[in-house]
Amino acid sequence: MDSASKKFKYHSLFKFCACISACLALNAQASDPKGGSSQWMLGDWNGKRTELLEQGVDVIANYAHEMAYNAKGGYSSDKTVKYANNIELGTQLDLEKLMGMNDASFRFVVSNRNGSDLTVERLVDPRTGQVGSTTEVAGRGQVWRLSQLWFEQSYFERALDWKIGRVSPNEDFQDFPCTFQNLSFCSSQAGVWVSRVWYGYPVSTWGTRLRYHMTPETFFQVGAFLNNERYTETDQGFNLSTKGSNGTNVPIEFVWKPKHGLMGLPGEYRVGAFHMNVEAPDISKDANGRPMAMSGLNAKNRSSRDGVWFIGRQQIAWFDDVSSRPLEVFAQAHLYDRDTSFVDRFYSAGIIATGIWSSRPTDQIGFAISNTHINDRLRDHQKMLNEQRGVTDYNDPSFTPVQRSQWDAEIFYGVKPTKWLTLRPNIQYVRHPGAVNEVDDALVVGLKILTNF
């Protein structure tokens, strides 16, 4: 490594460590019980913002910033700090307060993402591409987008709820809090592994969702979302046209949210499935049903894509019997059809503790682990490609790396110096980055910052 590269390496690491130190110092100084009492960084505008809320106008202004440093391992040993961020601006209107429309609301949000993904640039073999991400706000292009533009209303004493407009399926389906920085522990895993047809935030599409509450703690919902790959392009962030649409994503989900579930404590359980009448290329077979690696022909077109999931969250204790200080466990399991899916199954599980110490009631500690399994049919296809080319050496440029499984783990400690600021330093471990055994396991040091303006 030349002197310039070494200088950049240590300069980047210094900036990263300095940022963490400054954030922790800010937390240490926030000892005044009256300090940071506002939920907004810009304050209450002399009471005007609270007045707007009471009138039915919620101003949305959020910022998420994530940094990651590849401390060890990965495909490239060149150390660096990468960042990604997301800006969210908009409003949500309570139309009952503003216009007298019973149980109705309207939401408008635009977003912008910037930065780059350490996973792509340092951790994985470029011949295969990434599997997941160590910075969950990375992706979908550095561009402003229309992320939400919808109307929602409840009927029959809130037994039936209807939403329509520009939405993302993950607003309602596969809903899960994104507390961790690693993408494996966030909501809408279908938006990660079936991203060409399941559009997760910040991309939106025209769609609708109907929800029926069978009891106060259970509901069933079904949606229909237009598939249009143009919406994912970086120059189509505000494209409202339906031109180019080629199918529909129809998810269904049953949700149980008991107030007194296991051990008499709150929980949330989701079981769902989706069907997409969207053409997709077969993962390994050609138009004649033979292995593509042998024939060299184009992939067979499949007429649909499918998947199922389970998501569970359960509180198992309250520290000092205080409900705002829960100990919660969670688990996810996702299965996708093997004809078209790069990933055929995904699992994750973890635990989050809030307020372990009474003197730090909002601090959080979290640990989670996940396994992402690459479709066996794709692995067989990759092996067959190498056999056809007569290459066996991983370091041969013509060799196609064989992908199996990737394991991700993360531990974080989160603090709230003020009500409007959250800091979550974290350490991530990625085993077999890109699901390639030949790539060294990676250790990543991260920092997640959330700000509510």
C-alpha positions in Angstrom: 0.0 0.0 0.0 1.5 3.4 -1.0 1.8 6.3 1.5 -1.1 8.2 0.0 -3.4 5.1 0.5 -2.2 4.7 4.0 -2.8 8.4 4.7 -6.4 8.1 3.4 -7.0 4.9 5.3 -6.0 6.3 8.7 -7.6 9.7 8.0 -10.9 8.0 7.2 -10.6 5.9 10.4 -9.8 8.9 12.4 -12.9 10.8 11.1 -15.1 7.8 11.9 -13.7 7.4 15.5 -14.0 11.2 16.0 -17.6 11.1 15.0 -18.4 8.3 17.4 -16.5 10.1 20.2 -18.3 13.4 19.6 -21.7 11.6 19.6 -20.9 9.8 22.9 -19.6 13.1 24.4 -22.9 14.8 23.4 -24.8 12.0 25.2 -22.6 12.4 28.3 -23.3 16.1 28.4 -27.1 15.6 28.2 -27.5 15.1 31.9 -29.9 18.0 32.5 -33.4 16.4 33.0 -34.9 19.4 31.3 -32.6 19.4 28.4 -33.7 18.1 25.0 -37.3 18.2 26.1 -38.6 18.9 22.6 -39.2 16.0 20.3 -38.0 18.2 17.4 -34.5 19.5 16.8 -35.9 22.8 15.6 -38.2 23.1 18.6 -41.9 23.9 18.8 -41.7 27.1 16.7 -43.1 29.1 19.7 -45.9 26.6 20.1 -46.9 26.7 16.5 -46.0 23.1 15.7 -48.0 21.8 18.6 -50.9 24.0 17.5 -50.6 22.5 14.0 -50.7 19.0 15.4 -53.8 19.8 17.4 -55.4 21.1 14.2 -54.5 17.9 12.3 -51.2 18.9 10.5 -48.1 16.8 11.2 -44.9 18.2 9.7 -42.5 15.4 8.7 -38.8 16.1 8.6 -36.5 13.2 9.4 -32.8 12.4 8.6 -31.0 9.1 8.9 -27.3 8.8 8.5 -25.3 5.5 8.6 -21.5 5.1 8.6 -19.6 1.8 8.2 -15.9 1.0 8.4 -14.5 -2.4 7.2 -12.2 -3.1 10.2 -11.2 -6.6 9.0 -11.8 -9.1 6.2 -14.0 -8.9 3.1 -13.1 -9.2 -0.5 -10.9 -6.0 -0.4 -8.6 -5.4 2.4 -8.4 -1.7 1.6 -9.9 0.0 4.7 -12.3 2.9 4.3 -15.3 4.6 5.8 -18.5 4.8 3.7 -21.7 6.5 4.5 -25.3 6.6 3.3 -28.1 8.8 4.3 -31.8 9.4 3.8 -33.8 12.7 4.0 -37.6 12.5 4.5 -39.8 15.6 4.1 -43.6 15.8 4.0 -46.8 16.0 5.9 -49.6 13.9 7.2 -53.1 15.5 7.5 -55.9 14.4 9.8 -58.8 15.1 7.5 -61.4 14.6 10.2 -59.9 17.6 12.1 -59.3 19.6 9.0 -62.4 18.9 6.9 -64.8 16.8 8.9 -64.1 13.5 7.0 -64.6 10.7 9.4 -61.5 8.7 10.3 -59.6 9.9 7.1 -56.0 11.0 6.6 -53.7 12.0 3.8 -49.9 11.6 3.6 -47.3 13.2 1.3 -43.6 12.4 1.6 -40.6 12.9 -0.6 -37.2 11.4 0.1 -33.6 11.6 -1.0 -30.8 9.2 -0.6 -27.1 9.8 -0.8 -23.8 8.1 -0.2 -22.5 4.6 -1.1 -22.6 1.1 0.2 -19.5 -0.4 1.9 -20.9 -3.9 1.2 -20.7 -3.4 -2.6 -17.4 -1.5 -2.6 -15.3 -3.6 -0.1 -17.0 -6.8 1.2 -18.2 -8.8 -1.8 -16.6 -10.3 -4.9 -17.7 -8.1 -7.8 -18.3 -11.1 -9.9 -21.3 -12.1 -7.8 -22.6 -8.8 -6.3 -23.9 -8.2 -2.9 -26.1 -10.2 -0.6 -27.8 -7.7 1.8 -26.1 -4.6 3.1 -24.3 -3.3 6.2 -26.0 0.1 5.6 -29.7 -0.3 5.3 -30.4 3.2 4.0 -28.1 2.7 1.0 -29.6 1.9 -2.4 -32.2 3.0 -5.0 -30.1 5.8 -6.4 -29.0 9.2 -5.2 -32.2 11.0 -6.3 -35.3 12.7 -4.9 -38.4 10.4 -5.0 -42.1 10.6 -4.3 -42.2 8.0 -1.6 -45.8 8.4 -0.3 -48.9 10.1 -1.7 -52.0 8.3 -0.3 -55.4 8.7 1.2 -56.7 6.4 4.0 -60.1 6.1 5.6 -61.8 3.8 8.1 -65.4 2.6 8.0 -68.0 0.8 10.1 -66.5 2.0 13.4 -63.0 1.3 12.2 -63.6 -2.3 11.4 -62.7 -1.7 7.7 -59.7 0.4 6.6 -58.9 1.4 3.0 -55.7 3.0 1.6 -55.0 4.1 -1.9 -52.4 6.1 -3.8 -48.6 6.0 -4.3 -47.4 3.6 -1.6 -44.9 0.9 -0.9 -46.1 -2.6 0.1 -43.8 -2.6 3.2 -45.8 0.3 4.7 -48.4 -2.3 5.7 -47.1 -5.8 4.8 -44.1 -7.4 6.4 -44.0 -4.4 8.7 -41.1 -4.5 11.2 -39.1 -1.7 12.9 -35.6 -1.0 11.4 -33.7 -0.6 14.6 -30.5 -2.2 13.5 -28.2 -0.9 10.8 -27.8 -4.2 8.9 -30.4 -4.6 6.3 -31.0 -8.2 7.3 -32.9 -7.0 10.4 -35.3 -4.5 8.8 -38.8 -4.7 7.4 -39.8 -5.8 3.9 -37.3 -8.5 3.2 -39.2 -9.2 0.0 -38.1 -5.7 -1.1 -34.5 -6.9 -0.7 -34.7 -10.4 -2.3 -37.5 -9.8 -4.8 -36.6 -6.1 -5.4 -37.4 -6.1 -9.2 -41.1 -6.6 -8.4 -41.6 -5.8 -4.7 -40.8 -2.1 -4.3 -39.7 -1.2 -0.8 -39.2 2.3 0.5 -38.1 4.8 -0.8 -39.6 3.6 -4.1 -43.4 3.9 -4.4 -45.9 2.5 -6.8 -49.7 2.9 -7.5 -51.5 0.6 -5.1 -54.3 -0.1 -2.7 -54.7 -2.0 0.6 -57.9 -3.2 2.3 -57.8 -4.2 6.0 -60.6 -5.9 8.0 -60.4 -6.1 11.8 -62.0 -9.3 13.0 -61.3 -8.4 16.6 -59.5 -5.5 18.3 -56.3 -7.6 18.2 -56.6 -9.4 14.8 -56.9 -8.3 11.3 -56.6 -9.6 7.7 -55.4 -7.4 4.8 -55.0 -7.7 1.1 -53.3 -5.4 -1.3 -52.7 -4.8 -5.0 -49.6 -3.0 -6.2 -48.7 -2.1 -9.8 -45.4 -3.5 -11.1 -43.5 -0.9 -13.1 -39.7 -1.1 -13.2 -39.5 2.4 -14.5 -40.3 3.6 -11.0 -37.0 2.3 -9.7 -34.9 4.3 -12.3 -33.0 7.3 -11.0 -34.6 9.7 -13.4 -38.2 8.6 -12.7 -38.5 9.6 -9.0 -41.7 11.6 -9.7 -43.1 9.6 -12.6 -46.9 9.3 -12.0 -47.6 7.5 -15.3 -48.7 3.9 -15.4 -47.0 3.4 -18.8 -44.7 0.4 -18.8 -46.6 -1.5 -16.2 -46.5 -5.3 -16.7 -48.3 -6.9 -13.8 -49.6 -6.7 -10.2 -48.2 -7.7 -6.8 -51.0 -9.1 -4.6 -49.9 -9.7 -1.0 -52.2 -11.0 1.8 -51.4 -11.1 5.5 -53.0 -12.1 8.8 -51.9 -10.1 11.8 -52.4 -10.9 15.5 -51.3 -8.1 18.0 -52.2 -9.4 21.5 -52.0 -7.0 24.4 -51.6 -10.1 26.6 -50.0 -12.7 24.5 -47.3 -15.1 25.6 -46.5 -14.7 29.3 -49.3 -12.1 29.4 -47.2 -9.5 27.6 -47.7 -7.6 24.2 -46.7 -9.2 21.0 -47.2 -9.1 17.2 -47.4 -12.0 14.8 -47.7 -11.8 11.0 -48.2 -14.6 8.5 -48.5 -13.7 4.8 -47.9 -14.6 1.2 -47.7 -12.8 -2.2 -48.4 -13.7 -5.8 -47.1 -11.6 -8.7 -48.4 -12.1 -12.2 -45.1 -10.7 -13.6 -42.9 -12.5 -16.0 -39.4 -13.4 -14.6 -36.5 -15.3 -16.0 -35.8 -18.8 -14.7 -32.8 -19.0 -12.4 -31.1 -21.8 -14.3 -33.2 -23.3 -17.2 -33.5 -22.2 -20.8 -36.6 -21.9 -23.0 -36.4 -25.7 -23.7 -36.2 -26.6 -20.0 -32.5 -27.5 -20.3 -29.6 -26.1 -18.1 -28.6 -22.6 -19.5 -25.0 -23.3 -18.6 -25.0 -26.2 -21.2 -27.1 -24.8 -23.9 -26.1 -21.1 -23.8 -29.6 -20.1 -24.7 -31.7 -17.4 -23.0 -33.5 -18.1 -19.7 -37.0 -19.5 -19.7 -39.7 -17.0 -18.9 -41.8 -17.8 -15.9 -45.3 -16.3 -15.7 -45.3 -15.5 -12.0 -43.4 -15.1 -8.7 -44.5 -16.2 -5.2 -43.4 -16.1 -1.6 -44.5 -16.6 2.0 -43.4 -15.2 5.4 -43.7 -15.3 9.1 -42.7 -12.4 11.4 -43.0 -12.5 15.2 -42.2 -10.0 17.9 -42.8 -10.8 21.6 -42.1 -8.9 24.8 -40.8 -11.4 27.4 -40.2 -9.0 30.3 -40.3 -5.5 31.6 -37.4 -4.0 33.5 -38.6 -2.9 37.0 -42.2 -3.7 35.7 -42.1 -0.5 33.6 -43.9 -1.1 30.2 -41.7 1.5 28.4 -38.6 -0.6 29.3 -39.3 -4.0 27.6 -37.2 -6.9 26.8 -38.3 -8.1 23.3 -37.4 -11.1 21.1 -38.1 -11.4 17.4 -37.8 -13.8 14.5 -38.4 -13.7 10.7 -38.7 -16.5 8.1 -39.2 -15.9 4.4 -39.5 -18.5 1.6 -39.5 -17.6 -2.2 -40.2 -19.7 -5.2 -37.1 -21.6 -6.5 -37.8 -21.1 -10.2 -37.0 -17.4 -10.2 -35.5 -16.3 -6.9 -31.8 -15.6 -6.2 -32.5 -16.2 -2.5 -34.9 -19.1 -1.8 -35.0 -18.7 2.0 -34.1 -16.2 4.7 -34.1 -16.4 8.5 -33.3 -13.9 11.3 -33.7 -13.7 15.0 -32.7 -11.3 17.8 -33.3 -9.6 21.0 -33.6 -5.9 22.1 -33.5 -4.6 25.6 -34.7 -1.1 26.4 -33.9 0.6 29.7 -31.9 -2.1 31.5 -30.7 0.5 34.0 -33.3 2.7 35.6 -30.9 5.7 35.3 -30.9 5.1 31.5 -34.5 4.3 30.7 -34.3 5.0 26.9 -30.9 3.3 26.2 -31.2 0.1 24.0 -29.0 -2.9 23.5 -29.7 -5.2 20.6 -28.2 -8.4 19.1 -29.4 -10.2 16.0 -28.3 -12.9 13.6 -29.5 -13.9 10.1 -28.9 -16.5 7.4 -29.5 -15.8 3.8 -29.5 -19.0 1.7 -28.8 -18.8 -2.1 -31.1 -20.9 -4.3 -29.6 -24.3 -4.8 -30.5 -24.2 -8.5 -28.4 -21.1 -9.0 -25.4 -22.8 -7.2 -25.7 -25.8 -9.5 -25.8 -23.4 -12.5 -22.7 -21.6 -11.3 -20.9 -25.0 -10.9 -21.9 -26.1 -14.3 -20.6 -22.8 -15.9 -17.2 -23.5 -14.4 -17.3 -27.1 -15.6 -18.2 -26.0 -19.2 -15.3 -23.5 -19.1 -12.9 -25.9 -17.6 -11.9 -23.6 -14.7 -11.4 -24.7 -11.1 -9.3 -21.9 -9.6 -11.2 -19.2 -7.7 -8.6 -16.6 -8.6 -9.1 -17.2 -12.4 -10.9 -14.2 -13.8 -13.2 -16.5 -15.8 -14.2 -18.5 -12.7 -17.8 -18.0 -11.5 -17.8 -17.9 -7.7 -20.2 -20.4 -6.2 -22.7 -18.9 -3.8 -24.1 -20.8 -0.8 -25.1 -18.9 2.4 -24.3 -15.7 4.1 -24.5 -15.1 7.9 -24.9 -11.6 9.3 -24.7 -10.6 13.0 -25.0 -7.2 14.7 -24.8 -5.9 18.2 -25.5 -2.3 19.0 -25.9 0.1 21.9 -28.4 2.9 21.3 -28.6 6.2 23.3 -31.0 9.2 23.0 -29.1 12.4 24.1 -32.3 14.2 23.3 -35.8 13.2 22.3 -35.0 14.2 18.7 -31.7 12.4 18.4 -30.8 8.7 18.4 -27.3 7.3 18.2 -26.6 3.6 17.7 -22.9 2.6 17.4 -22.7 -1.0 16.2 -20.4 -3.9 15.4 -21.4 -6.2 12.5 -19.9 -9.6 11.5 -20.5 -11.0 8.0 -19.6 -14.6 7.5 -19.0 -15.5 3.8 -19.7 -12.1 2.3 -21.7 -12.4 -0.9 -22.4 -16.0 0.2 -19.0 -17.0 -1.2 -16.9 -19.2 1.1 -13.6 -18.1 -0.4 -14.2 -14.5 0.7 -12.8 -13.7 4.2 -15.3 -13.1 6.9 -15.8 -9.3 7.5 -15.9 -7.2 10.7 -17.6 -3.9 10.2 -17.9 -1.0 12.7 -20.9 1.1 12.2 -22.9 4.1 13.5 -26.5 4.9 12.9 -27.9 8.4 13.6 -31.6 9.3 13.5 -32.7 12.9 13.7 -36.2 14.3 13.9 -36.3 17.9 12.8 
